[in-house]
Amino acid sequence: MAPIAVGDTIPDGTLSWFDENDQIQQLSIHSLAAGKKIVLIGVPGAFTPTCSMQHVPGFITGAEELKSKGVDEILVISVNDPFVLKAWAKTYTDNKHVKFLADGSANYTKALGLELDLSEKGLGLRSRRYAILVEDLKVKVANIEEGGAFTISGADEILKSL
């Protein structure tokens, strides 16, 4: 399947996350994104070096500016279980706006056409690194990385497009 691209409608899908009361929730992407401006951030894995030290922190520190430019939701999606995402989210004690969503079986990642097979590294099927700006379910910006690169999917690139 071709990767999601500018002009496409994002697929619907259900992802898991832990709410502020530490209760596991199921979230429909379409119900969350309809009529809103959101940023979807895909990472190859929770607790991995580039994701943990560069990619996600940029969105956490840039969240206020993203919000001031009209972004309603900032969503990190990883092919991990919701318990791993909950533990990872807790490492960012200054996070106020970024939700960490689990795509445990990679179903949503596959629907986006952004799966990455890292089996040779012992990591199995994961997600490519990306940052996608969506407005009312339509892709406005699709910054999708190749391999393990981190060059175009940071918060600064999304901020430039707003």
Backbone as ProteinMPNN parsed JSONL, in Angstrom:
{"seq_chain_A": "MAPIAVGDTIPDGTLSWFDENDQIQQLSIHSLAAGKKIVLIGVPGAFTPTCSMQHVPGFITGAEELKSKGVDEILVISVNDPFVLKAWAKTYTDNKHVKFLADGSANYTKALGLELDLSEKGLGLRSRRYAILVEDLKVKVANIEEGGAFTISGADEILKSL", "coords_chain_A": {"N_chain_A": [[0.834, -1.172, 0.0], [0.47, 2.253, -0.77], [2.139, 4.912, 0.92], [0.455, 7.203, 3.14], [-0.48, 10.441, 1.967], [-0.163, 13.977, 1.171], [-3.277, 15.569, 0.882], [-4.762, 13.252, 1.051], [-7.386, 11.52, 2.838], [-7.223, 10.768, 6.231], [-7.112, 7.417, 7.47], [-9.647, 5.786, 9.457], [-9.297, 4.469, 12.725], [-8.711, 2.518, 15.67], [-7.094, 3.257, 18.619], [-5.187, 2.699, 21.629], [-4.942, 4.157, 24.895], [-3.851, 5.573, 28.035], [-5.805, 7.418, 30.208], [-6.005, 10.559, 32.101], [-6.834, 9.652, 34.56], [-5.627, 7.267, 34.812], [-6.848, 5.184, 33.486], [-7.414, 2.725, 31.041], [-8.181, 3.52, 27.712], [-10.061, 3.432, 24.646], [-9.617, 4.882, 21.525], [-11.04, 6.497, 18.822], [-9.633, 7.564, 15.886], [-10.884, 9.111, 13.864], [-13.125, 10.164, 15.249], [-11.838, 11.779, 17.058], [-10.395, 13.528, 15.41], [-12.086, 14.746, 13.541], [-13.133, 17.784, 12.19], [-11.067, 19.141, 13.383], [-7.67, 20.349, 13.909], [-4.882, 18.437, 13.87], [-1.819, 16.831, 14.948], [-0.166, 14.02, 13.939], [2.219, 11.874, 15.166], [4.541, 9.628, 14.349], [6.509, 7.023, 15.644], [9.301, 4.769, 15.656], [9.641, 3.249, 18.007], [8.858, 3.07, 21.493], [10.897, 4.364, 24.082], [13.198, 4.191, 22.556], [16.365, 5.47, 21.378], [16.524, 7.849, 19.498], [13.825, 8.524, 19.271], [13.111, 8.989, 21.945], [14.914, 10.931, 22.883], [15.068, 13.001, 21.048], [12.965, 13.249, 18.964], [10.249, 13.047, 20.192], [10.595, 14.776, 22.514], [10.871, 17.296, 21.247], [8.283, 17.86, 20.36], [6.945, 17.955, 22.774], [8.152, 20.154, 24.069], [7.525, 22.047, 22.174], [4.784, 22.16, 22.213], [3.051, 24.156, 23.308], [3.428, 26.286, 21.521], [2.567, 25.067, 19.145], [-0.126, 24.671, 19.83], [-0.896, 27.36, 20.082], [-0.922, 28.043, 17.466], [-3.154, 26.894, 16.47], [-3.348, 24.098, 16.585], [-5.147, 21.366, 17.696], [-4.839, 18.8, 18.825], [-2.086, 16.722, 19.755], [-0.564, 13.888, 18.897], [1.223, 11.064, 19.703], [2.106, 8.121, 18.163], [2.799, 4.739, 18.493], [4.002, 1.48, 17.68], [3.504, -0.356, 19.991], [2.487, -1.824, 23.118], [-0.256, -0.55, 25.176], [0.547, -0.306, 27.855], [3.309, -0.046, 27.815], [3.447, 2.397, 26.439], [2.214, 4.042, 28.322], [4.086, 3.955, 30.445], [6.257, 5.1, 29.132], [5.271, 7.665, 28.52], [5.12, 8.713, 31.088], [7.74, 9.351, 31.629], [8.14, 11.843, 30.694], [7.865, 14.353, 32.409], [7.182, 17.031, 32.197], [5.234, 17.154, 30.289], [2.235, 18.332, 28.989], [0.396, 18.334, 26.944], [0.678, 16.347, 24.961], [-0.555, 13.322, 23.725], [-0.051, 9.843, 24.191], [-0.359, 7.183, 22.158], [-1.186, 3.788, 21.682], [-0.54, 1.42, 19.201], [-0.836, -1.441, 19.109], [-0.92, -3.835, 17.462], [-0.109, -2.871, 15.082], [-2.075, -2.143, 13.302], [-3.215, 0.396, 12.66], [-0.978, 1.755, 11.771], [-0.344, 0.215, 9.515], [-2.638, 0.816, 7.998], [-2.096, 3.448, 7.41], [-0.053, 3.015, 5.697], [2.559, 3.013, 6.554], [4.25, 1.171, 7.746], [7.198, -0.416, 9.026], [9.574, -2.786, 8.626], [11.508, -4.073, 10.996], [12.653, -6.46, 11.645], [15.154, -7.658, 11.246], [16.678, -6.388, 13.073], [15.71, -7.327, 15.378], [13.367, -6.16, 16.25], [10.924, -6.47, 15.058], [7.776, -5.723, 13.368], [7.333, -2.328, 12.917], [6.728, 1.245, 13.085], [7.319, 3.698, 10.553], [9.198, 6.722, 11.028], [7.486, 9.733, 11.462], [5.766, 12.884, 10.942], [2.658, 14.161, 10.718], [0.495, 16.583, 9.603], [-2.837, 17.216, 10.064], [-5.96, 18.348, 8.961], [-9.263, 18.56, 9.674], [-9.577, 15.804, 8.998], [-8.123, 15.625, 6.625], [-4.958, 15.271, 5.08], [-2.527, 17.677, 5.397], [0.193, 18.204, 5.599], [2.806, 15.938, 5.147], [5.34, 14.634, 6.566], [7.496, 12.321, 6.181], [9.855, 10.042, 7.172], [12.768, 8.336, 5.858], [14.037, 5.096, 6.423], [15.967, 5.049, 9.382], [16.153, 7.748, 9.721], [16.097, 11.155, 11.013], [15.14, 13.88, 10.066], [13.147, 15.465, 8.857], [10.819, 15.282, 10.314], [10.429, 16.573, 12.715], [9.199, 18.762, 15.37], [9.772, 21.421, 14.729], [9.648, 21.483, 11.947], [6.925, 21.046, 11.461], [5.879, 23.304, 12.738], [6.873, 25.303, 11.02], [5.188, 24.989, 8.874], [2.751, 25.919, 9.658]], "CA_chain_A": [[0.0, 0.0, 0.0], [1.233, 3.507, -0.825], [2.049, 5.699, 2.166], [-0.466, 8.341, 3.2], [0.14, 11.591, 1.317], [-0.905, 15.235, 1.223], [-4.55, 15.511, 0.171], [-5.5, 12.04, 1.436], [-8.134, 11.481, 4.097], [-6.613, 9.773, 7.108], [-8.008, 6.301, 7.764], [-10.083, 5.677, 10.838], [-8.676, 3.366, 13.439], [-8.854, 2.593, 17.115], [-5.835, 3.144, 19.341], [-5.36, 2.635, 23.085], [-4.137, 5.067, 25.703], [-4.269, 5.718, 29.435], [-6.25, 8.79, 30.468], [-5.44, 11.226, 33.285], [-7.225, 8.867, 35.74], [-4.921, 6.0, 34.7], [-7.764, 4.173, 32.952], [-7.169, 2.46, 29.628], [-9.264, 3.99, 26.843], [-9.978, 3.203, 23.207], [-9.811, 6.164, 20.882], [-11.217, 6.504, 17.374], [-8.931, 8.7, 15.287], [-11.842, 9.992, 13.184], [-13.947, 10.915, 16.205], [-10.973, 12.784, 17.666], [-9.828, 14.471, 14.438], [-13.084, 15.411, 12.694], [-13.324, 19.194, 12.464], [-9.947, 19.669, 14.172], [-6.313, 20.328, 13.382], [-4.106, 17.548, 14.735], [-0.526, 16.346, 14.475], [0.13, 12.613, 14.208], [3.663, 11.676, 15.234], [4.856, 8.207, 14.368], [7.857, 6.687, 16.096], [9.578, 3.333, 15.56], [9.483, 2.521, 19.257], [8.983, 3.737, 22.793], [12.173, 4.239, 24.782], [14.34, 4.098, 21.651], [17.151, 6.695, 21.58], [16.137, 9.035, 18.736], [12.446, 8.848, 19.638], [13.041, 9.455, 23.329], [15.78, 12.061, 23.206], [14.972, 14.072, 20.056], [11.692, 13.413, 18.263], [9.136, 13.349, 21.103], [10.826, 15.988, 23.309], [10.62, 18.487, 20.442], [6.844, 18.133, 20.356], [6.531, 18.331, 24.132], [8.571, 21.541, 24.318], [6.86, 22.912, 21.195], [3.33, 21.98, 22.268], [2.352, 25.432, 23.534], [3.462, 27.038, 20.264], [1.659, 24.37, 18.223], [-1.492, 24.996, 20.261], [-1.154, 28.774, 19.788], [-1.114, 28.153, 16.014], [-4.395, 26.241, 16.089], [-3.346, 22.631, 16.69], [-6.026, 20.921, 18.779], [-4.336, 17.563, 19.443], [-0.759, 16.249, 19.378], [-0.692, 12.462, 19.191], [2.343, 10.171, 19.41], [1.626, 6.762, 17.89], [3.887, 3.767, 18.424], [3.618, 0.064, 17.65], [3.819, -0.929, 21.303], [1.244, -1.991, 23.868], [-0.581, 0.666, 25.924], [1.273, -0.243, 29.122], [4.62, 0.517, 27.474], [3.252, 3.821, 26.133], [1.936, 4.722, 29.59], [5.362, 4.099, 31.152], [7.073, 6.043, 28.373], [4.689, 9.003, 28.714], [5.432, 9.177, 32.446], [9.117, 9.843, 31.692], [8.108, 13.255, 30.282], [7.119, 14.964, 33.513], [6.713, 18.36, 31.815], [4.243, 17.024, 29.214], [0.874, 18.746, 29.32], [-0.492, 18.331, 25.788], [0.899, 15.254, 24.009], [-1.112, 12.012, 24.084], [0.725, 8.694, 23.723], [-1.342, 6.195, 21.718], [-0.624, 2.487, 21.344], [-1.018, 0.703, 18.022], [-0.204, -2.698, 19.486], [-0.786, -4.805, 16.371], [0.291, -2.089, 13.903], [-3.177, -2.028, 12.347], [-3.354, 1.769, 12.173], [0.253, 2.03, 11.024], [-0.524, -0.418, 8.202], [-3.665, 1.579, 7.278], [-1.415, 4.644, 6.911], [0.977, 2.593, 4.753], [3.822, 3.483, 7.114], [4.923, 0.138, 8.529], [8.63, -0.565, 8.818], [9.986, -4.098, 9.133], [12.816, -4.037, 11.654], [12.898, -7.817, 12.151], [16.587, -7.974, 11.23], [17.256, -5.791, 14.285], [15.03, -7.928, 16.515], [12.288, -5.284, 16.7], [9.661, -6.821, 14.409], [7.099, -4.703, 12.567], [7.226, -1.047, 13.609], [6.275, 2.364, 12.273], [8.296, 4.677, 10.094], [9.138, 7.982, 11.77], [6.775, 10.742, 10.682], [4.91, 13.907, 11.542], [1.622, 14.457, 9.731], [-0.465, 17.612, 9.996], [-4.16, 16.855, 9.544], [-7.002, 19.331, 9.223], [-10.575, 17.972, 9.377], [-9.33, 14.472, 8.436], [-7.324, 15.703, 5.394], [-3.528, 15.469, 5.286], [-2.011, 18.95, 4.889], [1.649, 18.039, 5.542], [3.207, 14.554, 5.449], [6.802, 14.567, 6.687], [7.734, 10.893, 6.422], [11.288, 9.756, 7.1], [13.266, 7.089, 5.281], [14.883, 4.332, 7.34], [16.024, 5.549, 10.753], [16.472, 9.18, 9.685], [15.322, 12.158, 11.744], [15.522, 15.123, 9.393], [12.004, 16.283, 8.436], [9.598, 14.975, 11.089], [10.454, 17.231, 14.013], [8.2, 19.797, 15.665], [10.106, 22.656, 14.023], [9.153, 21.389, 10.566], [5.462, 21.252, 11.501], [5.658, 24.717, 13.064], [7.128, 26.094, 9.812], [4.068, 24.831, 7.93], [1.517, 26.493, 10.211]], "C_chain_A": [[0.892, 1.253, 0.0], [1.084, 4.256, 0.497], [1.038, 6.832, 2.035], [0.261, 9.567, 2.64], [-0.741, 12.828, 1.466], [-2.145, 15.123, 0.34], [-5.395, 14.3, 0.509], [-6.329, 12.302, 2.688], [-7.477, 10.421, 4.971], [-7.606, 8.637, 7.352], [-8.497, 6.384, 9.204], [-9.374, 4.481, 11.45], [-8.852, 3.586, 14.917], [-7.507, 2.328, 17.767], [-6.122, 3.18, 20.836], [-4.463, 3.644, 23.766], [-4.663, 5.074, 27.125], [-4.616, 7.174, 29.673], [-5.633, 9.327, 31.757], [-5.814, 10.524, 34.591], [-6.612, 7.471, 35.726], [-5.83, 4.85, 34.278], [-7.476, 3.984, 31.466], [-8.412, 2.848, 28.823], [-8.994, 3.558, 25.414], [-10.357, 4.513, 22.526], [-9.953, 5.984, 19.381], [-10.546, 7.751, 16.81], [-9.918, 9.643, 14.603], [-12.682, 10.786, 14.171], [-13.123, 12.012, 16.876], [-10.606, 13.892, 16.672], [-10.861, 15.231, 13.605], [-13.276, 16.859, 13.133], [-12.189, 19.847, 13.228], [-8.653, 19.649, 13.371], [-5.489, 19.507, 14.366], [-2.745, 17.252, 14.106], [-0.4, 14.897, 14.913], [1.639, 12.443, 14.125], [3.907, 10.179, 15.346], [6.296, 7.985, 14.767], [8.075, 5.183, 15.984], [9.422, 2.578, 16.874], [9.633, 3.393, 20.487], [10.346, 3.419, 23.381], [13.376, 4.072, 23.858], [15.057, 5.45, 21.635], [16.661, 7.932, 20.809], [14.721, 9.476, 19.105], [12.39, 9.537, 20.997], [13.822, 10.732, 23.608], [15.656, 13.231, 22.24], [13.552, 14.288, 19.551], [10.56, 13.847, 19.199], [9.403, 14.601, 21.948], [10.577, 17.287, 22.536], [9.145, 18.861, 20.41], [6.337, 18.518, 21.745], [6.924, 19.786, 24.413], [7.899, 22.518, 23.353], [5.345, 22.894, 21.267], [2.571, 23.29, 22.438], [2.31, 26.255, 22.243], [2.556, 26.39, 19.217], [0.208, 24.708, 18.552], [-1.841, 26.441, 19.901], [-1.378, 28.998, 18.293], [-2.29, 27.31, 15.533], [-4.426, 24.731, 16.147], [-4.155, 22.228, 17.92], [-5.471, 19.726, 19.541], [-2.968, 17.227, 18.875], [-0.686, 14.802, 19.845], [0.551, 11.69, 18.762], [1.776, 8.765, 19.268], [2.836, 5.845, 17.758], [3.311, 2.358, 18.404], [4.194, -0.587, 18.904], [2.483, -1.12, 22.015], [0.99, -0.743, 24.725], [0.151, 0.795, 27.26], [2.681, 0.326, 28.91], [4.48, 2.013, 27.199], [2.955, 4.622, 27.394], [3.238, 4.971, 30.35], [6.255, 5.12, 30.448], [6.582, 7.479, 28.591], [5.068, 9.572, 30.08], [6.866, 9.68, 32.583], [9.204, 11.318, 31.293], [7.261, 14.034, 31.28], [6.596, 16.355, 33.186], [5.667, 18.33, 30.701], [2.853, 17.416, 29.701], [-0.104, 18.502, 28.172], [-0.369, 17.123, 24.858], [0.303, 13.96, 24.554], [-0.254, 10.921, 23.454], [-0.247, 7.549, 23.427], [-0.658, 4.916, 21.246], [-1.337, 1.877, 20.15], [-0.408, -0.701, 18.103], [0.015, -3.704, 18.375], [-0.412, -4.148, 15.051], [-0.836, -1.925, 12.883], [-3.325, -0.614, 11.793], [-2.137, 2.167, 11.336], [0.167, 1.43, 9.623], [-1.557, 0.348, 7.375], [-3.085, 2.874, 6.714], [-0.384, 4.307, 5.829], [2.377, 2.948, 5.235], [4.525, 2.445, 7.988], [6.379, 0.011, 8.09], [9.044, -1.892, 9.438], [11.407, -4.009, 9.674], [13.164, -5.395, 12.263], [14.375, -8.148, 12.214], [17.307, -7.367, 12.435], [16.577, -6.319, 15.553], [13.85, -7.129, 17.027], [10.938, -5.589, 16.051], [9.09, -5.686, 13.571], [6.889, -3.453, 13.411], [6.66, -0.005, 12.66], [7.468, 3.137, 11.752], [8.16, 5.915, 10.973], [8.446, 9.011, 10.879], [6.144, 11.799, 11.584], [3.945, 14.329, 10.446], [0.668, 15.49, 10.322], [-1.775, 17.325, 9.28], [-5.148, 17.949, 9.924], [-8.33, 18.75, 8.741], [-10.44, 16.695, 8.535], [-8.493, 14.468, 7.158], [-5.866, 15.996, 5.728], [-3.1, 16.768, 4.607], [-0.499, 18.904, 4.699], [1.943, 16.596, 5.915], [4.727, 14.475, 5.414], [7.164, 13.158, 7.146], [9.204, 10.589, 6.166], [11.565, 8.44, 6.379], [14.161, 6.412, 6.315], [14.824, 4.872, 8.759], [16.287, 7.046, 10.834], [15.564, 10.001, 10.59], [15.739, 13.522, 11.202], [14.335, 16.034, 9.109], [10.761, 16.118, 9.307], [9.552, 15.62, 12.464], [9.378, 18.302, 14.151], [8.492, 21.082, 14.904], [9.59, 22.645, 12.59], [7.64, 21.589, 10.506], [5.154, 22.714, 11.802], [5.874, 25.613, 11.854], [5.937, 26.068, 8.857], [2.772, 25.459, 8.412], [1.455, 28.008, 9.978]], "O_chain_A": [[1.92, 1.304, 0.675], [0.02, 4.231, 1.116], [0.804, 7.349, 0.943], [1.471, 9.712, 2.817], [-1.911, 12.733, 1.839], [-2.078, 14.648, -0.793], [-6.606, 14.303, 0.285], [-6.016, 13.184, 3.487], [-7.206, 9.31, 4.514], [-8.812, 8.874, 7.431], [-7.843, 6.978, 10.061], [-8.912, 3.589, 10.738], [-9.11, 4.702, 15.366], [-6.863, 1.312, 17.507], [-7.183, 3.64, 21.257], [-3.37, 3.952, 23.289], [-5.783, 4.634, 27.388], [-3.819, 8.064, 29.378], [-4.847, 8.647, 32.417], [-5.187, 10.768, 35.622], [-7.002, 6.601, 36.505], [-5.616, 3.698, 34.658], [-7.314, 4.955, 30.726], [-9.54, 2.542, 29.208], [-7.848, 3.345, 25.02], [-11.321, 5.168, 22.923], [-9.089, 5.387, 18.738], [-10.862, 8.868, 17.218], [-9.8, 10.86, 14.748], [-12.928, 11.972, 13.95], [-13.66, 13.064, 17.224], [-10.517, 15.06, 17.05], [-10.534, 16.263, 13.02], [-13.549, 17.13, 14.303], [-12.322, 20.984, 13.679], [-8.555, 19.026, 12.314], [-5.407, 19.838, 15.548], [-2.551, 17.403, 12.9], [-0.51, 14.579, 16.098], [2.262, 12.822, 13.133], [3.52, 9.548, 16.33], [7.198, 8.673, 14.288], [7.144, 4.404, 16.192], [9.105, 1.388, 16.865], [10.432, 4.329, 20.514], [10.876, 2.324, 23.19], [14.482, 3.832, 24.343], [14.419, 6.48, 21.857], [16.408, 8.967, 21.425], [14.455, 10.671, 19.236], [11.703, 10.544, 21.168], [13.438, 11.523, 24.469], [16.085, 14.34, 22.56], [12.998, 15.378, 19.692], [9.977, 14.914, 19.005], [8.5, 15.426, 22.088], [10.12, 18.272, 23.116], [8.799, 20.042, 20.43], [5.408, 19.315, 21.873], [6.119, 20.558, 24.934], [7.723, 23.691, 23.682], [4.683, 23.549, 20.461], [1.554, 23.507, 21.779], [1.283, 26.848, 21.912], [1.856, 27.089, 18.484], [-0.588, 24.997, 17.658], [-2.958, 26.717, 19.463], [-1.95, 30.012, 17.891], [-2.418, 27.039, 14.339], [-5.439, 24.128, 15.792], [-3.89, 22.682, 19.033], [-5.614, 19.643, 20.761], [-2.709, 17.413, 17.686], [-0.739, 14.523, 21.043], [0.889, 11.668, 17.578], [1.058, 8.28, 20.142], [3.773, 6.132, 17.013], [2.283, 2.076, 19.019], [5.221, -1.265, 18.87], [1.458, -0.621, 21.551], [1.911, 0.035, 24.973], [0.351, 1.91, 27.742], [3.177, 1.091, 29.737], [5.294, 2.81, 27.667], [3.4, 5.763, 27.52], [3.468, 6.076, 30.843], [6.931, 5.913, 31.103], [7.379, 8.389, 28.817], [5.307, 10.772, 30.213], [7.183, 10.367, 33.554], [10.223, 11.966, 31.527], [6.094, 14.333, 31.027], [5.657, 16.821, 33.831], [5.257, 19.386, 30.219], [2.363, 16.894, 30.702], [-1.314, 18.465, 28.397], [-1.257, 16.906, 24.033], [0.598, 13.546, 25.675], [0.212, 11.06, 22.323], [-0.879, 7.012, 24.337], [0.323, 4.96, 20.504], [-2.566, 1.823, 20.095], [0.42, -1.086, 17.278], [1.05, -4.37, 18.352], [-0.401, -4.808, 14.011], [-0.577, -1.601, 11.724], [-3.536, -0.438, 10.593], [-2.27, 2.84, 10.313], [0.566, 2.07, 8.65], [-1.372, 0.514, 6.169], [-3.523, 3.347, 5.666], [0.102, 5.197, 5.13], [3.28, 3.16, 4.425], [5.306, 2.801, 8.87], [6.733, 0.292, 6.945], [8.883, -2.097, 10.641], [12.372, -3.887, 8.921], [13.875, -5.474, 13.264], [14.815, -8.842, 13.13], [18.415, -7.783, 12.776], [16.829, -5.83, 16.655], [13.371, -7.386, 18.131], [9.918, -5.027, 16.451], [9.819, -4.802, 13.122], [6.326, -3.525, 14.503], [6.177, -0.327, 11.575], [8.501, 3.227, 12.415], [7.118, 6.128, 11.593], [8.771, 9.147, 9.7], [6.013, 11.63, 12.796], [4.357, 14.794, 9.383], [0.108, 15.293, 11.401], [-1.819, 17.206, 8.056], [-5.17, 18.416, 11.063], [-8.504, 18.48, 7.553], [-11.098, 16.534, 7.507], [-8.181, 13.392, 6.648], [-5.571, 16.859, 6.554], [-3.285, 16.942, 3.403], [0.031, 19.49, 3.756], [1.395, 16.082, 6.89], [5.324, 14.272, 4.356], [7.142, 12.848, 8.337], [9.726, 10.848, 5.081], [10.71, 7.557, 6.304], [14.945, 7.071, 6.998], [13.739, 5.126, 9.28], [16.609, 7.559, 11.905], [14.436, 9.614, 10.895], [16.567, 14.22, 11.787], [14.488, 17.255, 9.115], [9.746, 16.764, 9.05], [8.721, 15.25, 13.293], [8.736, 18.693, 13.176], [7.564, 21.767, 14.475], [9.145, 23.672, 12.077], [7.137, 22.237, 9.588], [4.264, 23.299, 11.186], [5.141, 26.585, 11.671], [5.711, 27.025, 8.116], [1.798, 25.527, 7.662], [0.487, 28.655, 10.378]]}, "name": "protein", "num_of_chains": 1, "seq": "MAPIAVGDTIPDGTLSWFDENDQIQQLSIHSLAAGKKIVLIGVPGAFTPTCSMQHVPGFITGAEELKSKGVDEILVISVNDPFVLKAWAKTYTDNKHVKFLADGSANYTKALGLELDLSEKGLGLRSRRYAILVEDLKVKVANIEEGGAFTISGADEILKSL"}
